[in-house]
Amino acid sequence: MSTALIPLDSNAKLPAHLQAFATEGNEFGFSGAQFPTISIKGKVFTIVRQKERTLVTKPGGEGEPASALEVVILNVGPKQGYQRTFFAEGFTEGSAQKPTCHSLDGVSPVASSLEKQASKCALCPQNAVGSGATQQNPKAKACKSSKVLSVAPAGQLNDPMMLRVPGASTVALSEYGDYLAKRGVKAAGVVTRIGFDYSVAHPALTFKALGGITPEMVTEVMQMRETKLVKQMVGEAVADEEVEAPVGNETQSNAAPAPTSTFVAPAAAPTPTATKPKAAKKPVKVEAPVEAASPAVSAALDELDFDD
């Protein structure tokens, strides 16, 4: 019996005797693929594509950071509860490191976690208030909770990005969801302005509806919501090593340069082409005052962890 192991070549066909172990994606739920991501570190919006970081600036502002983004929220994950992520050695922003323990629903860790910290998130010591205490927030948890949004600039819907809403901002996101629910519309049908709450020290997000999307935007929004890339961002599909990102009528790997995103309406809209989506019309402004949080919401906020 031969003891020589079979070399693995990503460009070669899998040998017949290994077909029983064939896979279509990363069975561990994480991979080297890095989605285009919006960072909120330092209370500025930065687009991270692989190792390249681009500050989002105001149009004509001579490099002044944009105070808000105008986006369409294509999808959110998980639908119920929160994702939870724990890094035993801490997390380095922009790295592809895998979490020590991870939960997609905030109920129990995924089977592929490197080192499960507990059988249930509710029983986990890393999920206890104060387990990740800092000078800024003594109540912080070592295991971070978040909602994951897949968003696209209102003027460039074919360039979706992932935005992690930290635990401290999930109350504001929930209140925004209540506002939209009362009006009978999903977030994907609305242009949303995402900004910063400058009344607190940590990066906290605010959400405001600017108005419903235009008829010209509907078809593309619906198509983007069904793409594999968007589903991968929110955990509805397994991430591959090479993620297909739609650009016009073509696709590209995450490693390839993506188009420059237009978050805030540009001074001059780009010239439409056969493969480029029409520039979004300026949304009708809708006054959406955020009501003060109820005592129950304030109590819930005390139980959430705050990201630095």
N, C-alpha and C positions, 0 to 999 in steps of 0.2 A: 504494500500500500504506500502510495506516494505521500510524503510529508511536506512537500513543497507547496507553499501558499500561492494562491493565484493573484497576480498583480491586478490592481483595479485601475482601469483607464476610463475616465469620464467620457471620452470620445469613442470608445469601443462598445460593441454590443455585449450585453451581459451574457456570460457563458451559460449554456443550457442547464447545467446542474445547479446554477444559482437563480434560475427563474422563479423558483418557489419563494425567494426572498426579495423579489423585485418590488420597488417602491416608486411612487409618483411624486413623493415630496419628503420633507424632513419629518421623520416620525417623532422627533423630540419636541417639535413645536417651535423651535428657534433655529435660525440659520445665519450664515454670514451675510445674507441679504439685508440691506439696511434701507428702509423706506425713506423717501424724502420726508423730513421731519421739521416741525416748527418748534424752536426752542424759546422758552420764556425767561431764561436765566438773566438776571440783572434787570428785569422789567423792561426788556427790549425784545422785539420779535426778530429772530434769526432763522433763516432757512438753512438746514444742514443736509447736504447731499453727499453721502459718503464722508470724506474728511474735509470737504469744502464748506465753509460757512459764509453766508451772505446776509448782511444786515438789511432788514426791510426799512426803507426810508420813505419820507414824504415826497410826493412828486414835486420837483422844483424846489425842494427844501435844502439843497446843497449838502446832502448827506445827513440831514437831521432824522433821527429815528422816528418811524411811524408810531403814533400812539395807539392805533387801532388797525384791525384788519377787516375788510369787507369780504365775507366768504359765503359759500353755500355749504352747509353741513350735510354731507352726502350720506353718512352712516355713523352709528355709534355702537360701541361694545364695552361691556356686555349690556344686553337689553335690560337685565335686572341686576342689582347689586353692583359690585365694583371689581375691577381687576386688582390683584394684590401682588406685590413684587418685593422680595427680600434679597439683598446682597450682603453676605456675611462680611465681606471686606470693603463694603461701601461701593457706590457706583461712580464711575468716571464718565461724565457726559461725552457723547460722541463715540464711545467705545462699543465694540460688538460683544462685550462680555455677557455670558449667560448668567441669569439670576440663580442664586443658591436654591431658592424655593419660589414657586410662582403659582398663582391661582387665576383662572380666567373668569370665575364667577364669584369669588370672595367667600365661597362656602368650603371648598376643599382644594388642596394643592393638586396640580396636574401630575399624572403618573410619571412623567419624564423629568420631574424636578430633580436637580442634582443631589439635594439633601433635604428631604421633607422635614419641616420643623414641627409638625403636628399632623394628626389625622384630619382635623377640622380647623378652619381658620379661627373660629370662635374660641377654641381652646389653646391657640398658639401663643406662646410667651412673646414672640416677636410682634404680635398684634395687640399687646397690652399697652395701655396709655402710659407713656413715660419710658417705654423700652428703647426709644431712639431719641431721648431727651437732648436738646441743645440749649445753649444760652438764649437763643432767640425764641425757642419754644420748648419749655420743659415737659409739655404733654405729648410731644411728637412720638410717633410709633416707629419702630425699626422697620416694620413691613409697611410699605407705602401703598395707599389705595389710590385709585385713579379711574377715570373714565377715558376711553380712547375715542377720539373723533377723527373721521376722515373728512377733511375739508378741502375745498378748491376755491381759488380766487373767483370772485363773481364775474370778472372779465376774462377768465381763462379756465373754464371748467374741465379741460382735459389734462390738468396738472394737479391731481390730488396729492395731499400730504397728510401725514399723521400728526395730530396734536393731542398730547396727554394732558388732560385736565386734572390737576392735583387735587388731593382730598379736600384741601381748604377751599377749593372753588366749586365743588360738586353741589353745594347748597344753592349757589347762585345759578348753576346750570339747571338744577331741578326746578327752581322758581321760574326760570325762563321756559322750561318745558310746560309748566302749568299755564303760563301766559299763552303759549301757542295752542295748548289743548283747549283752552276756553274759546279760542277762535277757530277750532276745528281744522288746524293745518299742521303738517309735519314740518320739521326743521328744513328738510330738503326742498320745500316749496317756498322758502323764505331766504332773503339775503340778510345775513346776520352780521352785526358789527361786534367784534370781539376786542375788548380793550383791557386795561389794567385798572385795578382798584388802588389808587395812590394813597388811600387813607390807612393802609396797613404796610408793615415792613416787608413781609414776604410777597413773592409774586402771586397775586390773586387775580383771577380773570373776571370780567363782566361781560354780559351778553345782552344785546338789544336788537330787536327786529327793525329793519329799515323799511321792509315792504315785501310783498309777494314777488316771486320771480316773473319775468316777462314771458309771454307765450312762446317767444323764440328760444327761450332757455329750457323749456320743459323737456323736449325730446332728449337733449344732451344730458341733462341731469338724470333722467330715467336710465339712459344707457350707461352712464358712469357708475350709478349705484349697483349695476349688475356686473361690473368688471371684476375679474379675479383680484386685481390689485387692491381695490377698495375693500373687498371682503377679507383679504389677508390682513389689512391694516387693523380691522376691528375684531379679528379672531374667528371669523366665520369660515375661513379657508386656511389650509396649511401653507406656510410660506416656503416657497422654493428658493434654491440658491440664486436663480436668475428670475427676477420678477418682471413680468411684462407690464410696461407702463405705456399707455396709449399716447401717441403724439401724432395728431392729425389722423391719417389713415394707416400709420405704421405703428410698430411697437419697438421698444428699446429695453435694454437691460438696465437695472438700477445703476450699473457702473458707468453707463453712458451719460454725457451731460444732458440735463433736462432743459426745457425752455424756461426763459426768464419769466417768473410769475408776476402777474399784475394784481396786487391786492387792493390798493386804493386806486380809484378811477384815474387813469392817466390823462394828461393834458390833451392828448390827441389819441383817439382810438386807433388801434392797428388796422391796416387795410385788410378786409376780409379776403380769404382765398377759398378755394374749393375744399381744402383740407383743414382749414382753421375755423374754429367756431366764431360766430358773430359776436362782436363786442356787446357786452351787456348794457342795456339801457339803464340810465340812472334810476334806481328804485325810488318809488314814491315813499317819502318819509312817513313813518307811522309813529306817533307818540306812544312810547311804551314805558311809562314810569314804573320803576321797580318798587313794589310795596315793601314796607319794613318787614323783616323776618319775624315770624310769630315766636312766642316763647318756646314752642316745641322745636322749631327750626334752630333757634339759638342753642338749645340744649344739645341738639344733634351735632351742631358745629363743634362743641366742646369735645366730642368723641372722635372727631376726625383729625388726621395727622396733617401737619403743615410742612410742605417742602421748602427747603431753603432757597 
